[in-house]
Amino acid sequence: MASLIAAVPQLPIRAYKRVEAPGLDGLRWRVWLSANDNHVPLIVDLCGTQATISGLPETELDSRLAAALQRLAEGRLRGDLPVIDQVLRWNSPVILRAEHFG
């Protein structure tokens, strides 16, 4: 018997890199998603207050970024539409919160 609950699509994260953002109180990453032969860039922010609330050092936040983005996606992505099409409709920058890193 097939499950009635569709699996949450995975974000096709190819790579990510911390970037400087003058004037931003917090952390910013550029994330590249793979879409066929194209690489779709996202800007992702975590404000300083949320970084502090997480209780994690910057290096740990950086290493947990992919999982944090996937947690965010779980509440937004539908299984019946292409992932990249959905992500391109997200606000930029994508804003993460401390609970996404938990």
C-alpha positions as CSV (number, residue, x, y, z in Angstrom):
1,M,0.0,0.0,0.0
2,A,1.5,3.4,-1.0
3,S,1.9,6.1,1.5
4,L,-0.6,8.9,1.3
5,I,2.0,11.4,2.5
6,A,4.3,12.7,-0.3
7,A,7.9,12.8,0.6
8,V,9.3,16.3,1.0
9,P,11.5,17.1,-2.0
10,Q,15.2,17.6,-1.2
11,L,16.9,20.9,-2.1
12,P,19.6,20.1,-4.7
13,I,22.3,22.0,-2.9
14,R,25.5,22.0,-5.0
15,A,27.7,24.3,-2.9
16,Y,27.6,27.2,-0.6
17,K,30.0,29.9,0.6
18,R,29.9,32.5,3.3
19,V,30.0,36.0,1.8
20,E,30.6,39.4,3.3
21,A,27.6,41.7,3.6
22,P,28.5,45.2,4.8
23,G,25.9,46.6,7.1
24,L,24.3,43.2,7.8
25,D,24.1,42.2,11.4
26,G,24.4,38.5,11.0
27,L,25.7,35.9,8.5
28,R,25.1,35.6,4.8
29,W,25.8,32.7,2.4
30,R,25.5,32.3,-1.3
31,V,24.1,28.9,-2.1
32,W,24.0,27.2,-5.5
33,L,21.3,24.8,-6.3
34,S,21.7,22.4,-9.2
35,A,19.0,22.5,-11.9
36,N,19.8,20.2,-14.8
37,D,23.0,21.8,-16.1
38,N,22.3,25.2,-14.5
39,H,23.3,26.4,-11.1
40,V,20.6,28.6,-9.4
41,P,22.1,31.0,-6.8
42,L,20.3,31.9,-3.5
43,I,21.3,34.5,-0.9
44,V,20.6,33.2,2.6
45,D,20.7,35.3,5.7
46,L,20.8,34.6,9.5
47,C,20.4,37.7,11.6
48,G,22.8,38.2,14.5
49,T,20.1,37.8,17.1
50,Q,19.0,34.5,15.6
51,A,22.7,33.4,15.4
52,T,23.1,34.2,19.1
53,I,19.8,32.4,20.1
54,S,21.1,29.3,18.3
55,G,24.0,29.1,20.8
56,L,26.2,27.8,18.0
57,P,29.5,29.2,16.9
58,E,29.8,30.6,13.3
59,T,31.7,27.5,12.2
60,E,29.0,25.2,13.4
61,L,26.3,27.4,11.8
62,D,28.2,27.2,8.5
63,S,28.5,23.4,8.7
64,R,24.8,23.0,9.4
65,L,23.6,25.4,6.7
66,A,22.4,22.7,4.2
67,A,20.4,20.9,6.9
68,A,18.9,24.2,8.0
69,L,17.8,25.1,4.5
70,Q,16.2,21.7,4.1
71,R,14.3,22.2,7.4
72,L,13.0,25.5,6.0
73,A,12.1,23.8,2.7
74,E,10.1,21.1,4.5
75,G,7.4,23.7,5.3
76,R,7.4,25.3,1.8
77,L,8.1,22.7,-0.9
78,R,5.4,20.6,-2.6
79,G,6.1,17.3,-4.1
80,D,4.0,17.9,-7.2
81,L,6.0,20.9,-8.6
82,P,9.6,21.2,-9.6
83,V,11.8,22.2,-6.7
84,I,13.7,24.9,-8.5
85,D,10.5,26.6,-9.8
86,Q,9.3,26.8,-6.2
87,V,12.6,28.1,-4.8
88,L,12.8,30.8,-7.4
89,R,9.5,32.2,-6.0
90,W,11.0,32.5,-2.5
91,N,11.9,36.0,-1.2
92,S,15.5,37.0,-1.5
93,P,17.4,36.8,0.7
94,V,16.0,33.6,2.2
95,I,15.8,34.2,6.0
96,L,16.7,31.4,8.4
97,R,15.9,31.3,12.1
98,A,17.7,29.7,15.0
99,E,15.3,26.7,15.1
100,H,16.3,25.7,11.5
101,F,19.8,24.9,12.9
102,G,18.5,22.7,15.8
